Amino acid sequence: MKKFNIRKVLDGLTAASSSSSSATAQPGTPKENDVVQETLQSEHFQLCKTVRHGFPYQPSSMAFDPVQKILAIGTQTGALRLFGRAGVECYCQHESGAAVIQLQFLINEGALVSALADDSIHLWNLRQKIPAILHSLKFNRERITYCHLPFQSKWLYIGSERGNIHIVNVESFTLSGYVIMWNKAIELSTKTHPGPVVHISDNPMDEGKLLIGFECGVVVLWDLKCKKADYRYNYDEAIHSVAWHHEGKQFVCSHSDGTLTTWNVRTPAKPAQIITPHGKQPKDGKKPEPCKPILKVEYKTTRAGDPFMVLSGGLSYDTVGRRACLTVMHGKSTAVLEMDYPIVDFLTLCETPYPNDFQEPYAVVVLLEKDLVVIDLGQIGYPIFESPYPLSVHESPVTCCEYFADCPAELIPALYSVGIRQKRQGYSKKEWPISGGNWGQGTQSYPEIIITGHADGSIKFWDASALMLQVLYKLKTAKVFERARGKEDKPNTDIVDEDPFAIQTLSWCPEGRMLCVAGVSAHVIIYRFSKQEVTTEVVQLLEVRMQCEFSDVDSPDPGGDQTPTQPTSGASTSPQESEPPTQPSTGTNSSDGPRDNIPCLTVRSSPLKQSPGYQVELVIQLVWVSGEPPQQITSLAINSSYGLVVFGNSNGLAVVDYLQKTLLLNMGTSELYSPSDPYQRQPHSPRKARQPSGALCDSNDGSNASEDRCKSPTSGSTSPCNSDDERKQKFIEKVKFKSRRFSKTVANDFAKMSRKISSSSEQKPDQDAKDNSFTRSRSSSVTSIDRESREAISSFYFCESFPRKTDSVISPCVLVGTTQGSVMMVALSLPPGGDQRLQQPVGIASCGTLVRLKGGIMTMALLDSTGTLLPPSYEPWYDPNASDEEKEKGRRRRPASPPSSQEGPDGQFAVLCSEKQAKVVALPSQTRIYKHNITESSFVLRADVVQMAGANCIACFCANGHIMTLSLPSLRPLLDVNYLPLTDMRIARTFCFSNLGQALYLTSATEIQRITYSQETCDNLQEMLSELFTPVETPEAPNRGFFKGLFGGGAQSLDREDLFGETAAGKASRSLAQHIPGPGGMEGMKGAASGVVGDLARARIALDERGQKLGELEERTAAMMASAESFSKHAHDMMLKYKDKKWYQL
């Protein structure tokens, strides 16, 4: 477990600390913390990693323990992932970060050997919950190419690039003086070097015979006792792998020309058989055409039938574009199994760990570049097992992520019940074969849900309770839209680069089970949860025309209520509104003029069958305006109690009543400011008519059309705009100028970070461009290059508060935050419930600016006078397709509103956090109570107001890698940890905090890393983590049989200690390899555990051992006393017997 040096901040020093890390109270105001008792202290916080979920990123090697039934996967970044039964998984990391080239289990010993590309080998102790390295050995003069550890042996064979073989004692991790040199192994007449060692294995029936495969095609059977080669087998083609028959009389080699050669051990002159599994056999008896290399072959025998031969590669060269295949040859049948991704490695799982017994294979584990597949060899057709691991996180690249800890308990069963119907059929009926380990005994049992949005428009709900991860339900938002059937049919291709359905942001009401999703094509979809299947004849559609020009926006009277006056709004159920799109199905510009009133996507016109789960309530699409593409949505919020959805972008904000299917408000950002507002900004001058798409951009225009197109978060295409480079350069210079007082490194990092976040199009298109690019989400919009000229909406918060200073009664409101740091209040006037809610319009009034902060607004919340969080109100869920009685029951359960008036002058606190600072403002007086400057040199990427240890705090993640928490309402710093010095774009996009000290982010394209900032969780982590090692008896060795025992022929054992020990082989050269003791130490093998519980356990064990030793000492002393007494007695008897006798009588 990685330890962090946490800078604990003393509570009493907040007033005296510097401006960059201080919370200051507004002069002249009463100290509110005298009233609000804050319970959170710095002792409640500690940061540590908990678990990592998902598929191992860039896997490179694999190993399996057939007794413990644990699978280990190594990666190109030096990571180790270990898997057992469902819910048993573990992550650990080699410090060097070098690629793991091979893994070897010490079978049933709770230990693992890893070989790395930097020529080091490491011994991992798996008997503790967090594996640790016990020993390391770093080779200085040899490059490691292959390792082999025989079953129940402590001597590890290591083959090198030079062709030599060294032997390591895995107990002490010291080199033996016994070395097999390449020039002794091959024939003396050979003039060329045989190449690196590509295979080492001992004869299953004779441990004294070692089979060595060299890359050039030479295989040598080496006699360990006699230190000479018994046989040499030569073939013209390079060798990739070798596999033994369990009787030790035959072995098979796979070659680079797609052939398999079978050799009898005692006839080295020529192969007993040569086959080309995928080669076309010519009729004239010539050699078949060469095929691609067979990268690996395994040869497994069965008692009752034909042996299995499993191989990867070997396809003919004319199969261009064909996917990677695994070939299973069994008797006369050959099955070719196509894989979705290239094969990295595979292993055949067998019933016995003994190599000299019938293997009885039952499954094949295939490690692919982006998936793990287990094939059942025992059923016809070789079906695959259903994986219990959450390895499909990256099925489509993740574009956004949200984390909900301590959500309603009934949600997970509800989502599971609708998600189980989505499961694929045709899996093997057998149990998952990788079944080792035990679950942790965690005491934390609150429900946790993770929601991931993906580039293909899908949304996945995950059960993340108790440090596990399991997919619950998958929603496909693309079903709402028409699919393009061909290139000529693809709509608006010049607007959407790729992934037009990608999820931009989402808002979820867990209690009301309402979901609102915004996509990159400037569309918003509202979903309602139902347990019954329905068929929607026509999808409800609302088209919204949002534009920046001041004159074209329907401006409300700031003092009065705003009623729906937008001509395009209404309860129309067809794609055509009162202003019908001129070309609803084409992607080209109209010949009459610029494109206008056309959405980026076309909603499907045919009936939509909706399965139980989340069902479409309403689709909202932003349309083109006078040749201008709609701007991407930067913020979004839904409220099930009010029946409203609010969303915003760089043009302004819109409020939609999804119950009445009407647009209530469509307002430019500048119009939210009241006329007397001191923060009011001048409205933008109307822009010139834009030329058709593809023309050069005007460098003076504040909007960048190509930059602001409906671009996928995963697209890596470059922008055609010529002025981009100039703008970026100006922005970087500006950032550097502002950061001049900081170190050069910090300034450069900040500029780099800002530049990356500002434009996803800057990413270079490479193999991971889809995963690495960054979209304008909540955190990206606030650092956009265009933000000097445009003020976008960055955050919303529904609440019941005091909209104006003069109000004494709370009413429904929306807090609106912008990228310029303004927080404005919008008052809502809701009609009574029931039928009147569906008939009477909702009134809206803008109340001007509440407060201004530095940097874009990240998050907002509301506290009552006691410091308790006031969450947005909600309507408890009821099934919209259920009977009227059940609907009424659900509606009657709607929670009562908070009291309409508050005692005292200020009854509420508004908590506001921006990129740079946090403020607490008293309401309704709108007086600033506290202020804290979070960072000067960097900016906040994600901030959330979270519940923790029965209280509330603000959790922040900064671009410089710092994670911080601030108390509420006094904004005292409680935690500040430099967690991620090198910030990745993917982390910036997906990082999110949740309640009870939980947080997560995507650490790679395929993996979710969960962390905790709670001291209590860190203390209990040992109990919560799963155990990899469980005591299991090793199966009995195969019976040799009477005749084999009498006449020989059974397995021949070898005392390797006599051969490789220091007395026989001498010491190895000190300069060859360097031994490095691991941090785990030998005591780690005894299953040491960290934390107070582990310390107590160790103390108890030590006391027991001491008591046991004292007891043994006492017993030994008593035995010695008894022996001395007995001796004394015998001596006395002898003296009496011979006392009176003369010497001649003796």
Disulfide bonds with the S-S distance in Angstrom:
none
